[in-house]
Amino acid sequence: MVRSEEVAAEIASFPTWDYEFDLAGHRTPIAPEVSRRQRERERYIFDPIRRILGESLKGKRVLDLGCNAGYWSLRALALGCDFVLGIDGRQMHVDQANFVFEVKGIDPSRYEFAVEDVFAADLTAAGPFDLVLCLGLLYQVSDPTILIEKISQVNTELLVIDTNLSLMPGRFLALRREQAGSPLTAPREQQVLCPTRQAVISLAESSGYSVATLTPSFRSYEASYDYEEGRRRAFICARDPRALDLIADQTEAVTAPRVALTAARAAFQSGLRRLTRSTRPGT
């Protein structure tokens, strides 16, 4: 059992936290709006997973790519999964995840966190995995095609992708240079490819998945304007296409030619609302 004062000191020893955890009565330091975004994303991503998998992950093995401090891994264990493997490119994130799980008292046989390059990691040795979480990672890699193919080789049921999107119409990967330094970017400076919505769907379908785009229905879009504006979406990729019928009321059906126009209109309206709020007296 980790003592309370030790927990507080360990939390403070890390320069940054990207997720809020309650650790023995001590909360990791996160801005309130970021905490709200975290809760909205959890509902947005995990509600469909629960509906497809019968409200429980009992008996399931989960792979969490770009696991950060283990927030999504913890959610999977809370739903009853047997085992979760979290992989991240930063030692700090893996140290945070191990610390979180130790304080939470999670049985060490039910999880493992590793510092690895997702392209170099031997996923077949640890697999197969019923559920793969690829949340906030796809737009930070140099070759999303290879990543999804690699995942498909060890994934038996569901792949969930949550990613930033390029607003270009059609199936494109937008090249940009990722600067190292921030915990929310790639571990090293490199060229990365940000996909369009159609590109994500096409890449997953080419690896044998049926794909549905989840409709965000956040109670508040504060700190979540990327979802409101169509610049970020989650995708449920299922081995069995019948699984997507269970979440049909939570998915978007926007045809390819309309995607860019719909996103641009949402971005304009969102930007206008933010401008209006920022110019109110006393704000």
Residue pairs with C-beta under 8 A, 6 or more apart in sequence:
1 105
2 10
2 24
2 102
2 103
4 24
4 25
4 26
7 23
7 24
7 26
7 103
8 26
10 99
11 17
11 23
11 26
11 28
11 29
14 92
14 95
14 96
15 92
16 183
17 28
17 29
17 30
17 69
17 96
18 30
18 68
18 69
18 183
18 184
19 28
19 30
19 38
19 68
19 69
19 71
20 27
20 28
20 30
20 34
20 35
20 38
21 27
21 28
21 69
21 71
21 74
21 100
23 100
23 103
23 104
24 103
28 69
30 38
31 223
33 222
33 223
34 223
36 220
36 222
36 223
36 224
37 222
37 223
37 224
38 71
40 216
40 218
40 219
40 220
40 224
41 162
41 224
42 75
44 214
44 216
44 217
44 218
44 227
44 234
45 72
45 135
45 160
45 162
45 214
45 234
46 75
46 79
47 250
48 214
48 236
48 247
48 250
49 57
49 79
49 131
49 158
49 160
49 236
50 56
50 79
51 246
51 247
51 250
52 158
52 236
52 238
52 243
52 246
52 247
53 60
53 131
53 157
53 158
55 79
56 79
56 80
57 76
57 79
57 80
57 81
57 130
57 131
58 80
58 81
58 82
59 82
59 130
60 76
60 80
60 81
60 82
60 130
60 131
60 157
61 81
61 82
61 83
61 84
61 85
61 127
61 128
61 129
61 130
61 131
62 73
62 76
62 81
62 83
62 84
62 85
62 129
62 130
62 131
62 132
62 133
63 84
63 85
63 87
63 123
63 126
63 127
63 129
63 131
63 132
63 133
63 151
63 154
63 155
64 70
64 72
64 73
64 76
64 84
64 85
64 86
64 87
64 133
64 135
65 87
65 118
65 132
65 133
65 134
65 137
65 151
66 87
66 88
66 89
66 118
66 134
66 135
66 136
66 137
66 140
67 73
67 86
67 87
67 88
67 93
67 94
67 97
67 113
68 88
68 93
68 96
68 97
68 136
68 183
69 93
69 96
69 97
69 100
70 86
70 96
70 97
70 98
70 100
70 101
70 111
70 113
72 133
72 135
73 84
73 86
73 97
73 101
73 111
73 113
73 133
74 100
74 101
74 104
74 106
76 84
76 131
76 133
77 84
77 106
77 110
77 111
81 110
81 131
82 110
83 109
83 110
83 111
83 112
84 110
84 111
84 112
85 111
85 112
85 113
85 114
85 126
85 129
86 94
86 97
86 111
86 112
86 113
86 114
87 113
87 114
87 115
87 116
87 118
87 121
88 94
88 97
88 113
88 114
88 115
88 116
89 115
89 116
89 117
89 118
89 186
89 187
90 115
90 183
90 187
91 115
92 183
93 183
94 113
94 114
94 115
97 113
98 113
101 108
101 111
101 113
112 126
114 121
118 137
118 141
118 147
118 150
119 141
119 143
119 146
119 147
119 150
123 129
123 150
123 151
123 153
123 154
124 153
124 154
126 154
127 153
127 154
127 155
128 154
128 155
128 156
129 154
129 155
129 156
130 155
130 156
130 157
130 158
131 155
131 157
131 158
131 159
131 160
132 151
132 154
132 155
132 158
132 159
132 160
133 160
134 147
134 151
134 159
134 160
134 161
134 162
134 163
135 160
135 161
135 162
135 234
136 162
136 163
136 184
137 147
137 163
138 144
138 147
138 148
138 161
138 163
138 195
138 200
139 163
139 164
139 165
139 192
139 193
139 194
139 195
140 178
140 185
140 186
140 192
141 147
141 186
141 192
141 193
142 190
142 191
142 192
142 193
143 193
144 173
144 193
144 195
144 199
144 203
145 203
148 159
148 203
148 204
148 207
149 207
151 159
151 207
152 159
152 207
152 208
152 209
155 239
156 239
157 238
157 239
157 240
157 243
158 236
158 237
158 238
158 239
158 243
159 204
159 209
159 237
160 234
160 235
160 236
160 237
161 200
161 204
161 234
161 235
161 237
162 232
162 233
162 234
162 235
163 194
163 195
163 200
163 232
163 233
163 234
163 235
164 194
164 226
164 231
164 232
165 194
165 195
165 196
165 197
165 200
165 230
165 231
165 232
165 233
165 263
166 172
166 173
166 174
166 194
166 195
166 196
166 199
167 196
167 230
167 231
167 259
167 260
167 263
167 264
167 267
168 174
168 196
168 260
169 196
169 198
169 256
169 257
169 259
169 260
170 196
170 198
170 256
171 196
171 198
171 199
171 202
172 195
172 196
172 198
172 199
173 193
173 194
173 195
173 196
173 199
174 193
174 194
174 195
174 196
175 191
175 192
175 193
176 191
176 192
176 193
176 194
177 189
177 190
177 191
177 192
178 185
178 186
178 189
178 190
178 191
178 192
179 185
179 189
180 186
180 187
180 188
180 189
186 192
195 203
196 259
197 213
197 230
197 233
197 254
197 259
198 256
198 259
200 211
200 233
200 235
201 211
201 213
201 235
204 211
204 235
204 237
205 211
208 239
209 237
209 238
209 239
210 237
210 238
210 239
210 240
210 241
210 243
210 244
211 235
211 236
211 237
211 238
211 244
212 235
212 236
212 238
212 244
212 247
212 248
212 251
213 233
213 234
213 235
213 251
213 252
213 254
214 233
214 234
214 235
214 236
214 247
214 250
214 251
214 252
215 250
215 251
215 252
216 224
216 227
216 228
216 233
216 234
217 250
218 224
218 227
218 228
221 227
221 228
221 270
225 231
225 270
225 274
226 232
227 233
228 266
228 270
229 263
229 266
229 267
229 270
229 271
230 259
230 262
230 263
230 266
230 267
231 263
231 267
233 252
236 243
236 244
236 247
236 251
238 244
244 251
254 262
277 283
